[in-house]
Amino acid sequence: MSQYRAPLADMQFVMTELAGLDEIAKLPGFADAAPDTVAAILEEAGKFATDVLDPLNPVGDREGATRRDDGSVTTAPGFKDAYLQFCELGWNGLAKSPDFGGQGMPHLVAAAIDEMWNASNLAFGLCPMLTSGAIEAIELNGSDALKQAYLPKMVAGEWTGTMNLTEPQAGSDLAAVRTKAVPQADGSYKVQGSKIFITYGEHDYTDNIIHLVLARTPDAPPGTKGISLFVVPKFLVNADGSLGARNDVRCVSLEHKLGIHASPTAVLAFGDSGGAVGYLVGEENHGLEYMFVMMNLARFGVGMQGVGVAERAYQRAVAYARERVQGRVVGAPKDAATGIIGHPDVRRMLLTMRANVEAARALGYVTAASLDRAHRHPDLETRKRELMFAELMIPIVKGWSTEMGQQMASLGVQVHGGMGFIEETGAAQYVRDARITTIYEGTTGIQANDLIGRKIGRDQGKALTAAIASMREVARALDAAGNDELKAIGGRLRTGVDALEEAGRFVASRLQPEPRAVLAGAVPFLELAGIVCGGAQLGRSAIVASQKLAAGEGDSTFMRAKIATARHFADHCLTHAPGLRDTVVAGSAAVLALADEQF
């Protein structure tokens, strides 16, 4: 059985050469993120992922989490101990504010570390990811009293956090939320309602769980404008910070899921015995905008889950392909015992996995660095520009990277052949685990609608136009490199950028007069954007690798592999761009042709 190894060389290459780690370290508050320090952090995180989390991944898949008759939940064997180690080593507070006990590392560093947790044990990584979003929402919008009462413990990992949006009748349509919050004389609220699909809604890691809950006050306006956000702790917190009485919130069941079995997905009942005590975050009726802070971070985090699962599936597939001897490899000496990695089609599959992972990783890290600049850069216009880029990319990172992760995990099973369909080899778990990533925190269709409606429609495509101009610069640099390999990559990228630009013009011009026609091609448009944006990042990596080879810098084998991987992506993935453009521009007629009853 293969063991996960964090791809440290590639991570550091992307962080340094593409995402600009040196520049990030110069931003206010990030002085501790010097490249040498970051390299040491990555190495230690890699050890934890390899030695602690990866061995627990199949255990969690087999054993899952168990709900007891009293509503308590016992997590899979070894998971609680791993979580306690995780917190003792300071990983939970890595990118959190020093004001509340965190280490203040940039989003860029957190993205790389989170990839390791997701690759080695996706079900485990979900808990700190949700806690991180809850911390951010309270820190940005909560009162000083809420911050002081909850954030130090949450940053330390002594308490975890959840996000409570979905109800039986209110999935993606949050306007249908019915959970009630009635104001009390002491300034608190009594919360009553039911929430489903709550990740780590109940567990045995910590002695308190801080639920962030969307609910309606009695006089709230209808629809999404009448939703407020509340902190509802599992145990009330006394004035001295100690735990008080058990709050009126209970886990009534755990969902039986296709994958991520070790992550307890709870159905929670609030207020069955009179009302759970909750505390308003910010102002009434602004809950959805506050929750979007959590959702945006979670969406980015889920995108990195796609990268992590695909990386782990790739590593397992490569290990199997080296060891498995099956059939005569064309071109190999007669009777040579050569692994299936020598078969051209197996090599194609492995390179497709590798190239997609590297493209999505680069896009994710570059987006994380833009978030850091958007929050910390001293120049206002730079902050605006970086935020515009990051917001454009987040639905692409979430939607495209998770679809990619699912596809690459499936391809990993194909590399294994029939053995991949057998649970004992471990390849199938990645397919089952990856399947949820395209659904939770907003399906791929929701990400695509967000990309088109909110990110392109609101500014008539200005952010996309700026991104396209930047990618054209990459294509020109590839053409000018004086290298046939790079010119070939540049030609494919230029064709892809042309396709994205044409599709983008169609979207921007037709969204208002023909919204159904545009939205019929929303997911193909997101896929097109992901492929082209990812291809541009690999084009940049090929340029850097070529320059380093010419200068005799770095590991020449690594640099040549960078160029070959970018070339494979150009020839096998970027070539899909013109077809996707055609689907976006001309594919809506058939989608909308049938009446509902004809399906």
KEMI-828615 format. One record per residue (C-alpha): residue number from 1; x, y, z. Coordinates in steps of 0.2 Angstrom, whole numbers. Example, Ala and Ser with C-alpha at 12.3 -4.5 7.8 and 13.67 -1.06 7.14 Angstrom:
2
<atom 1, <62, -22, 39>>
<atom 2, <68, -5, 36>>
END
This chain:
599
<atom 1, <0, 0, 0>>
<atom 2, <7, 17, -5>>
<atom 3, <9, 31, 9>>
<atom 4, <5, 49, 6>>
<atom 5, <20, 60, 4>>
<atom 6, <17, 79, 3>>
<atom 7, <24, 85, -14>>
<atom 8, <35, 98, -6>>
<atom 9, <45, 102, -21>>
<atom 10, <30, 106, -31>>
<atom 11, <21, 116, -17>>
<atom 12, <37, 127, -14>>
<atom 13, <39, 130, -33>>
<atom 14, <21, 136, -35>>
<atom 15, <22, 146, -19>>
<atom 16, <38, 155, -23>>
<atom 17, <38, 156, -42>>
<atom 18, <20, 158, -46>>
<atom 19, <11, 165, -31>>
<atom 20, <25, 177, -25>>
<atom 21, <29, 171, -7>>
<atom 22, <43, 183, -6>>
<atom 23, <31, 197, -9>>
<atom 24, <18, 190, 3>>
<atom 25, <31, 189, 17>>
<atom 26, <34, 208, 15>>
<atom 27, <15, 213, 18>>
<atom 28, <11, 220, 35>>
<atom 29, <9, 206, 48>>
<atom 30, <17, 193, 37>>
<atom 31, <35, 195, 42>>
<atom 32, <36, 177, 49>>
<atom 33, <31, 170, 32>>
<atom 34, <49, 170, 26>>
<atom 35, <53, 156, 13>>
<atom 36, <64, 147, 25>>
<atom 37, <51, 147, 39>>
<atom 38, <38, 142, 27>>
<atom 39, <48, 127, 20>>
<atom 40, <51, 121, 38>>
<atom 41, <32, 123, 42>>
<atom 42, <28, 113, 26>>
<atom 43, <40, 99, 30>>
<atom 44, <33, 97, 48>>
<atom 45, <15, 97, 41>>
<atom 46, <20, 84, 28>>
<atom 47, <26, 73, 42>>
<atom 48, <10, 74, 52>>
<atom 49, <0, 71, 36>>
<atom 50, <11, 55, 32>>
<atom 51, <13, 48, 49>>
<atom 52, <-3, 52, 58>>
<atom 53, <-17, 56, 46>>
<atom 54, <-14, 45, 31>>
<atom 55, <-14, 29, 41>>
<atom 56, <-31, 34, 49>>
<atom 57, <-39, 37, 32>>
<atom 58, <-44, 19, 29>>
<atom 59, <-49, 16, 47>>
<atom 60, <-61, 31, 47>>
<atom 61, <-68, 25, 30>>
<atom 62, <-71, 7, 38>>
<atom 63, <-77, 12, 55>>
<atom 64, <-85, 29, 53>>
<atom 65, <-93, 39, 67>>
<atom 66, <-106, 32, 79>>
<atom 67, <-121, 41, 87>>
<atom 68, <-126, 34, 104>>
<atom 69, <-143, 34, 112>>
<atom 70, <-140, 49, 122>>
<atom 71, <-136, 59, 106>>
<atom 72, <-117, 59, 109>>
<atom 73, <-106, 54, 94>>
<atom 74, <-90, 44, 95>>
<atom 75, <-78, 47, 81>>
<atom 76, <-68, 33, 72>>
<atom 77, <-53, 25, 82>>
<atom 78, <-38, 36, 83>>
<atom 79, <-46, 52, 76>>
<atom 80, <-48, 61, 93>>
<atom 81, <-30, 57, 98>>
<atom 82, <-25, 64, 81>>
<atom 83, <-35, 80, 83>>
<atom 84, <-28, 83, 100>>
<atom 85, <-10, 81, 93>>
<atom 86, <-15, 92, 78>>
<atom 87, <-20, 106, 91>>
<atom 88, <-5, 104, 102>>
<atom 89, <6, 106, 88>>
<atom 90, <-3, 123, 84>>
<atom 91, <-10, 118, 67>>
<atom 92, <-27, 124, 71>>
<atom 93, <-21, 142, 73>>
<atom 94, <-9, 143, 59>>
<atom 95, <-17, 157, 49>>
<atom 96, <-28, 164, 63>>
<atom 97, <-25, 182, 71>>
<atom 98, <-12, 183, 84>>
<atom 99, <-24, 194, 94>>
<atom 100, <-33, 178, 98>>
<atom 101, <-18, 166, 100>>
<atom 102, <-15, 162, 81>>
<atom 103, <1, 162, 72>>
<atom 104, <-5, 174, 58>>
<atom 105, <2, 165, 43>>
<atom 106, <-5, 170, 26>>
<atom 107, <-19, 162, 16>>
<atom 108, <-5, 156, 4>>
<atom 109, <3, 145, 17>>
<atom 110, <-13, 139, 24>>
<atom 111, <-19, 133, 7>>
<atom 112, <-4, 122, 5>>
<atom 113, <-6, 115, 23>>
<atom 114, <-24, 112, 20>>
<atom 115, <-20, 103, 4>>
<atom 116, <-10, 91, 14>>
<atom 117, <-24, 87, 27>>
<atom 118, <-36, 85, 13>>
<atom 119, <-25, 73, 3>>
<atom 120, <-20, 62, 18>>
<atom 121, <-37, 62, 27>>
<atom 122, <-51, 72, 19>>
<atom 123, <-64, 68, 33>>
<atom 124, <-52, 74, 47>>
<atom 125, <-48, 90, 37>>
<atom 126, <-66, 95, 37>>
<atom 127, <-67, 99, 56>>
<atom 128, <-53, 112, 56>>
<atom 129, <-60, 119, 39>>
<atom 130, <-77, 123, 46>>
<atom 131, <-70, 130, 63>>
<atom 132, <-59, 142, 52>>
<atom 133, <-74, 149, 43>>
<atom 134, <-84, 151, 60>>
<atom 135, <-69, 160, 67>>
<atom 136, <-68, 172, 52>>
<atom 137, <-87, 176, 53>>
<atom 138, <-86, 180, 72>>
<atom 139, <-70, 190, 70>>
<atom 140, <-76, 201, 56>>
<atom 141, <-94, 203, 62>>
<atom 142, <-96, 198, 80>>
<atom 143, <-96, 210, 95>>
<atom 144, <-81, 211, 106>>
<atom 145, <-89, 201, 119>>
<atom 146, <-92, 187, 107>>
<atom 147, <-74, 188, 101>>
<atom 148, <-67, 187, 118>>
<atom 149, <-79, 173, 124>>
<atom 150, <-76, 161, 109>>
<atom 151, <-62, 165, 98>>
<atom 152, <-47, 161, 109>>
<atom 153, <-54, 143, 112>>
<atom 154, <-58, 141, 94>>
<atom 155, <-41, 147, 88>>
<atom 156, <-33, 135, 100>>
<atom 157, <-44, 121, 94>>
<atom 158, <-51, 118, 111>>
<atom 159, <-68, 122, 104>>
<atom 160, <-74, 118, 86>>
<atom 161, <-86, 128, 75>>
<atom 162, <-100, 123, 63>>
<atom 163, <-110, 131, 49>>
<atom 164, <-129, 128, 50>>
<atom 165, <-138, 133, 34>>
<atom 166, <-148, 119, 27>>
<atom 167, <-165, 113, 33>>
<atom 168, <-176, 99, 26>>
<atom 169, <-185, 112, 15>>
<atom 170, <-171, 124, 13>>
<atom 171, <-156, 117, 4>>
<atom 172, <-148, 129, -8>>
<atom 173, <-163, 141, -7>>
<atom 174, <-159, 149, 9>>
<atom 175, <-174, 161, 7>>
<atom 176, <-184, 146, 13>>
<atom 177, <-176, 145, 31>>
<atom 178, <-188, 143, 45>>
<atom 179, <-178, 142, 60>>
<atom 180, <-184, 155, 73>>
<atom 181, <-174, 166, 84>>
<atom 182, <-185, 175, 97>>
<atom 183, <-176, 190, 107>>
<atom 184, <-175, 189, 126>>
<atom 185, <-174, 202, 139>>
<atom 186, <-156, 199, 143>>
<atom 187, <-151, 202, 124>>
<atom 188, <-150, 184, 120>>
<atom 189, <-162, 174, 108>>
<atom 190, <-171, 158, 109>>
<atom 191, <-168, 148, 94>>
<atom 192, <-179, 134, 88>>
<atom 193, <-178, 124, 72>>
<atom 194, <-170, 109, 63>>
<atom 195, <-154, 109, 53>>
<atom 196, <-147, 95, 42>>
<atom 197, <-130, 90, 34>>
<atom 198, <-121, 99, 48>>
<atom 199, <-102, 93, 47>>
<atom 200, <-95, 89, 64>>
<atom 201, <-111, 95, 71>>
<atom 202, <-108, 83, 86>>
<atom 203, <-92, 74, 90>>
<atom 204, <-80, 69, 105>>
<atom 205, <-65, 79, 100>>
<atom 206, <-69, 94, 111>>
<atom 207, <-80, 99, 126>>
<atom 208, <-89, 112, 117>>
<atom 209, <-95, 115, 99>>
<atom 210, <-99, 133, 93>>
<atom 211, <-114, 132, 80>>
<atom 212, <-116, 147, 69>>
<atom 213, <-135, 146, 64>>
<atom 214, <-145, 155, 51>>
<atom 215, <-163, 160, 58>>
<atom 216, <-177, 172, 57>>
<atom 217, <-182, 185, 70>>
<atom 218, <-201, 187, 73>>
<atom 219, <-202, 203, 63>>
<atom 220, <-190, 199, 49>>
<atom 221, <-194, 203, 31>>
<atom 222, <-197, 188, 20>>
<atom 223, <-184, 180, 9>>
<atom 224, <-165, 181, 11>>
<atom 225, <-166, 199, 18>>
<atom 226, <-174, 192, 34>>
<atom 227, <-160, 180, 39>>
<atom 228, <-149, 183, 54>>
<atom 229, <-134, 174, 61>>
<atom 230, <-132, 168, 78>>
<atom 231, <-119, 159, 89>>
<atom 232, <-127, 144, 98>>
<atom 233, <-115, 135, 109>>
<atom 234, <-117, 117, 113>>
<atom 235, <-113, 122, 131>>
<atom 236, <-116, 140, 138>>
<atom 237, <-101, 149, 143>>
<atom 238, <-100, 157, 160>>
<atom 239, <-93, 175, 163>>
<atom 240, <-76, 168, 169>>
<atom 241, <-75, 157, 153>>
<atom 242, <-79, 141, 161>>
<atom 243, <-93, 130, 154>>
<atom 244, <-110, 131, 160>>
<atom 245, <-126, 122, 157>>
<atom 246, <-130, 111, 142>>
<atom 247, <-139, 121, 129>>
<atom 248, <-155, 115, 120>>
<atom 249, <-147, 108, 105>>
<atom 250, <-146, 89, 101>>
<atom 251, <-139, 78, 88>>
<atom 252, <-155, 68, 83>>
<atom 253, <-146, 57, 69>>
<atom 254, <-131, 55, 58>>
<atom 255, <-132, 54, 40>>
<atom 256, <-127, 37, 31>>
<atom 257, <-116, 44, 17>>
<atom 258, <-107, 38, 1>>
<atom 259, <-90, 43, 8>>
<atom 260, <-81, 54, 21>>
<atom 261, <-88, 41, 34>>
<atom 262, <-76, 48, 47>>
<atom 263, <-84, 65, 47>>
<atom 264, <-100, 65, 57>>
<atom 265, <-113, 74, 47>>
<atom 266, <-127, 78, 59>>
<atom 267, <-145, 82, 60>>
<atom 268, <-147, 95, 74>>
<atom 269, <-163, 100, 83>>
<atom 270, <-162, 117, 91>>
<atom 271, <-175, 121, 105>>
<atom 272, <-185, 105, 107>>
<atom 273, <-185, 109, 126>>
<atom 274, <-190, 127, 125>>
<atom 275, <-177, 136, 115>>
<atom 276, <-158, 135, 112>>
<atom 277, <-149, 151, 119>>
<atom 278, <-141, 160, 104>>
<atom 279, <-132, 177, 102>>
<atom 280, <-134, 188, 88>>
<atom 281, <-119, 191, 76>>
<atom 282, <-118, 209, 70>>
<atom 283, <-135, 216, 65>>
<atom 284, <-152, 207, 63>>
<atom 285, <-157, 203, 45>>
<atom 286, <-138, 203, 39>>
<atom 287, <-135, 185, 42>>
<atom 288, <-133, 179, 24>>
<atom 289, <-119, 192, 20>>
<atom 290, <-110, 187, 36>>
<atom 291, <-112, 169, 32>>
<atom 292, <-105, 172, 15>>
<atom 293, <-89, 175, 24>>
<atom 294, <-89, 157, 30>>
<atom 295, <-95, 151, 13>>
<atom 296, <-82, 159, 3>>
<atom 297, <-68, 152, 14>>
<atom 298, <-77, 136, 14>>
<atom 299, <-79, 136, -5>>
<atom 300, <-60, 140, -7>>
<atom 301, <-56, 126, 6>>
<atom 302, <-67, 113, -4>>
<atom 303, <-58, 118, -20>>
<atom 304, <-42, 113, -11>>
<atom 305, <-50, 97, -6>>
<atom 306, <-52, 93, -24>>
<atom 307, <-33, 96, -26>>
<atom 308, <-29, 85, -11>>
<atom 309, <-39, 70, -16>>
<atom 310, <-33, 71, -34>>
<atom 311, <-15, 72, -28>>
<atom 312, <-17, 57, -16>>
<atom 313, <-26, 47, -30>>
<atom 314, <-12, 51, -42>>
<atom 315, <1, 45, -29>>
<atom 316, <-8, 29, -26>>
<atom 317, <-10, 26, -45>>
<atom 318, <8, 29, -49>>
<atom 319, <14, 17, -35>>
<atom 320, <2, 3, -42>>
<atom 321, <8, 6, -60>>
<atom 322, <26, 4, -55>>
<atom 323, <23, -12, -46>>
<atom 324, <9, -20, -56>>
<atom 325, <16, -31, -71>>
<atom 326, <2, -35, -83>>
<atom 327, <4, -38, -102>>
<atom 328, <19, -35, -113>>
<atom 329, <25, -17, -114>>
<atom 330, <27, -12, -132>>
<atom 331, <45, -8, -135>>
<atom 332, <51, -17, -120>>
<atom 333, <63, -31, -121>>
<atom 334, <54, -48, -123>>
<atom 335, <50, -57, -107>>
<atom 336, <55, -41, -97>>
<atom 337, <45, -39, -81>>
<atom 338, <40, -21, -83>>
<atom 339, <26, -12, -73>>
<atom 340, <11, -6, -82>>
<atom 341, <18, 12, -81>>
<atom 342, <27, 7, -97>>
<atom 343, <10, 6, -107>>
<atom 344, <7, 22, -117>>
<atom 345, <-11, 23, -111>>
<atom 346, <-7, 21, -93>>
<atom 347, <6, 35, -95>>
<atom 348, <-7, 45, -103>>
<atom 349, <-19, 43, -88>>
<atom 350, <-5, 46, -75>>
<atom 351, <1, 62, -84>>
<atom 352, <-17, 68, -86>>
<atom 353, <-19, 66, -67>>
<atom 354, <-2, 75, -63>>
<atom 355, <-6, 89, -75>>
<atom 356, <-23, 93, -69>>
<atom 357, <-17, 92, -51>>
<atom 358, <-3, 104, -54>>
<atom 359, <-14, 116, -64>>
<atom 360, <-27, 116, -50>>
<atom 361, <-14, 118, -36>>
<atom 362, <-6, 133, -45>>
<atom 363, <-23, 141, -48>>
<atom 364, <-28, 138, -29>>
<atom 365, <-11, 145, -22>>
<atom 366, <-11, 160, -34>>
<atom 367, <-29, 164, -28>>
<atom 368, <-24, 162, -10>>
<atom 369, <-10, 175, -13>>
<atom 370, <-22, 187, -20>>
<atom 371, <-33, 186, -5>>
<atom 372, <-18, 190, 6>>
<atom 373, <-14, 205, -5>>
<atom 374, <-32, 210, -5>>
<atom 375, <-32, 210, 14>>
<atom 376, <-14, 217, 18>>
<atom 377, <-7, 227, 3>>
<atom 378, <-4, 245, 8>>
<atom 379, <-10, 252, -9>>
<atom 380, <-29, 253, -10>>
<atom 381, <-30, 251, -29>>
<atom 382, <-20, 235, -27>>
<atom 383, <-31, 228, -14>>
<atom 384, <-46, 232, -25>>
<atom 385, <-38, 223, -40>>
<atom 386, <-32, 208, -30>>
<atom 387, <-49, 206, -22>>
<atom 388, <-58, 207, -39>>
<atom 389, <-47, 193, -46>>
<atom 390, <-49, 182, -30>>
<atom 391, <-68, 184, -30>>
<atom 392, <-68, 179, -49>>
<atom 393, <-57, 164, -46>>
<atom 394, <-65, 157, -30>>
<atom 395, <-80, 149, -39>>
<atom 396, <-68, 142, -52>>
<atom 397, <-57, 135, -39>>
<atom 398, <-71, 127, -30>>
<atom 399, <-81, 121, -45>>
<atom 400, <-67, 116, -57>>
<atom 401, <-55, 109, -45>>
<atom 402, <-68, 98, -37>>
<atom 403, <-74, 91, -53>>
<atom 404, <-56, 88, -58>>
<atom 405, <-53, 79, -41>>
<atom 406, <-68, 68, -44>>
<atom 407, <-63, 64, -62>>
<atom 408, <-44, 61, -57>>
<atom 409, <-50, 49, -43>>
<atom 410, <-60, 40, -55>>
<atom 411, <-45, 39, -67>>
<atom 412, <-35, 32, -53>>
<atom 413, <-47, 18, -51>>
<atom 414, <-45, 15, -70>>
<atom 415, <-26, 14, -68>>
<atom 416, <-28, 0, -56>>
<atom 417, <-40, -9, -67>>
<atom 418, <-51, -22, -59>>
<atom 419, <-41, -21, -43>>
<atom 420, <-46, -2, -42>>
<atom 421, <-64, -8, -40>>
<atom 422, <-59, -18, -24>>
<atom 423, <-60, -8, -8>>
<atom 424, <-44, -16, -1>>
<atom 425, <-33, -7, -13>>
<atom 426, <-39, 10, -7>>
<atom 427, <-42, 18, -24>>
<atom 428, <-61, 17, -22>>
<atom 429, <-62, 28, -6>>
<atom 430, <-55, 43, -15>>
<atom 431, <-69, 42, -28>>
<atom 432, <-82, 40, -14>>
<atom 433, <-75, 54, -4>>
<atom 434, <-72, 66, -19>>
<atom 435, <-90, 65, -24>>
<atom 436, <-97, 76, -11>>
<atom 437, <-84, 90, -15>>
<atom 438, <-94, 95, -30>>
<atom 439, <-110, 96, -20>>
<atom 440, <-107, 104, -3>>
<atom 441, <-104, 122, 0>>
<atom 442, <-114, 125, -17>>
<atom 443, <-115, 113, -31>>
<atom 444, <-105, 115, -47>>
<atom 445, <-120, 123, -55>>
<atom 446, <-122, 135, -41>>
<atom 447, <-103, 140, -43>>
<atom 448, <-106, 142, -61>>
<atom 449, <-121, 153, -59>>
<atom 450, <-111, 163, -46>>
<atom 451, <-97, 165, -58>>
<atom 452, <-108, 171, -72>>
<atom 453, <-121, 181, -62>>
<atom 454, <-112, 189, -48>>
<atom 455, <-94, 189, -54>>
<atom 456, <-96, 193, -72>>
<atom 457, <-113, 200, -73>>
<atom 458, <-110, 213, -59>>
<atom 459, <-96, 222, -68>>
<atom 460, <-100, 218, -86>>
<atom 461, <-85, 206, -87>>
<atom 462, <-71, 218, -82>>
<atom 463, <-63, 206, -70>>
<atom 464, <-63, 192, -83>>
<atom 465, <-56, 204, -96>>
<atom 466, <-42, 209, -84>>
<atom 467, <-38, 190, -81>>
<atom 468, <-39, 187, -100>>
<atom 469, <-26, 201, -103>>
<atom 470, <-15, 193, -90>>
<atom 471, <-16, 176, -98>>
<atom 472, <-12, 183, -116>>
<atom 473, <4, 190, -108>>
<atom 474, <8, 172, -103>>
<atom 475, <5, 166, -121>>
<atom 476, <16, 180, -128>>
<atom 477, <30, 176, -116>>
<atom 478, <29, 157, -121>>
<atom 479, <29, 162, -140>>
<atom 480, <45, 173, -137>>
<atom 481, <54, 160, -127>>
<atom 482, <63, 153, -142>>
<atom 483, <59, 136, -137>>
<atom 484, <48, 124, -148>>
<atom 485, <41, 116, -133>>
<atom 486, <36, 132, -125>>
<atom 487, <29, 139, -142>>
<atom 488, <18, 124, -143>>
<atom 489, <11, 127, -126>>
<atom 490, <9, 145, -130>>
<atom 491, <-1, 141, -146>>
<atom 492, <-13, 130, -136>>
<atom 493, <-15, 143, -123>>
<atom 494, <-18, 157, -135>>
<atom 495, <-32, 146, -143>>
<atom 496, <-39, 143, -126>>
<atom 497, <-39, 161, -121>>
<atom 498, <-48, 166, -137>>
<atom 499, <-61, 153, -133>>
<atom 500, <-64, 160, -116>>
<atom 501, <-64, 177, -122>>
<atom 502, <-78, 173, -135>>
<atom 503, <-88, 164, -122>>
<atom 504, <-86, 178, -110>>
<atom 505, <-92, 191, -122>>
<atom 506, <-107, 180, -125>>
<atom 507, <-111, 178, -107>>
<atom 508, <-109, 197, -103>>
<atom 509, <-119, 202, -118>>
<atom 510, <-134, 190, -117>>
<atom 511, <-136, 188, -98>>
<atom 512, <-149, 201, -96>>
<atom 513, <-159, 198, -112>>
<atom 514, <-158, 179, -112>>
<atom 515, <-153, 173, -94>>
<atom 516, <-160, 155, -97>>
<atom 517, <-149, 153, -113>>
<atom 518, <-134, 159, -104>>
<atom 519, <-136, 149, -88>>
<atom 520, <-139, 133, -98>>
<atom 521, <-121, 134, -102>>
<atom 522, <-115, 140, -85>>
<atom 523, <-106, 124, -80>>
<atom 524, <-97, 122, -97>>
<atom 525, <-92, 140, -95>>
<atom 526, <-85, 136, -78>>
<atom 527, <-75, 121, -85>>
<atom 528, <-69, 132, -99>>
<atom 529, <-63, 145, -87>>
<atom 530, <-54, 132, -76>>
<atom 531, <-45, 124, -90>>
<atom 532, <-39, 140, -97>>
<atom 533, <-34, 148, -81>>
<atom 534, <-26, 132, -75>>
<atom 535, <-17, 131, -92>>
<atom 536, <-10, 148, -90>>
<atom 537, <-3, 144, -73>>
<atom 538, <6, 129, -80>>
<atom 539, <12, 140, -95>>
<atom 540, <20, 152, -82>>
<atom 541, <28, 137, -73>>
<atom 542, <35, 131, -90>>
<atom 543, <43, 148, -93>>
<atom 544, <51, 148, -75>>
<atom 545, <57, 130, -78>>
<atom 546, <65, 134, -95>>
<atom 547, <73, 150, -88>>
<atom 548, <81, 140, -73>>
<atom 549, <87, 126, -85>>
<atom 550, <95, 139, -96>>
<atom 551, <104, 147, -80>>
<atom 552, <109, 130, -73>>
<atom 553, <98, 133, -57>>
<atom 554, <88, 120, -47>>
<atom 555, <85, 102, -51>>
<atom 556, <85, 100, -69>>
<atom 557, <75, 84, -69>>
<atom 558, <61, 93, -59>>
<atom 559, <62, 107, -71>>
<atom 560, <61, 96, -87>>
<atom 561, <46, 87, -79>>
<atom 562, <37, 104, -76>>
<atom 563, <39, 108, -95>>
<atom 564, <33, 91, -100>>
<atom 565, <18, 92, -88>>
<atom 566, <13, 109, -95>>
<atom 567, <14, 102, -113>>
<atom 568, <3, 87, -109>>
<atom 569, <-10, 99, -101>>
<atom 570, <-9, 110, -117>>
<atom 571, <-11, 95, -129>>
<atom 572, <-24, 85, -119>>
<atom 573, <-34, 97, -109>>
<atom 574, <-33, 115, -117>>
<atom 575, <-38, 107, -133>>
<atom 576, <-56, 105, -125>>
<atom 577, <-58, 124, -124>>
<atom 578, <-65, 127, -142>>
<atom 579, <-78, 114, -140>>
<atom 580, <-83, 121, -123>>
<atom 581, <-84, 138, -131>>
<atom 582, <-96, 131, -144>>
<atom 583, <-107, 123, -130>>
<atom 584, <-108, 139, -121>>
<atom 585, <-112, 150, -136>>
<atom 586, <-123, 138, -146>>
<atom 587, <-128, 124, -134>>
<atom 588, <-143, 131, -125>>
<atom 589, <-157, 128, -138>>
<atom 590, <-158, 109, -135>>
<atom 591, <-156, 111, -116>>
<atom 592, <-172, 122, -116>>
<atom 593, <-181, 113, -130>>
<atom 594, <-191, 100, -121>>
<atom 595, <-206, 103, -110>>
<atom 596, <-205, 97, -92>>
<atom 597, <-216, 82, -95>>
<atom 598, <-205, 76, -110>>
<atom 599, <-191, 71, -98>>
END
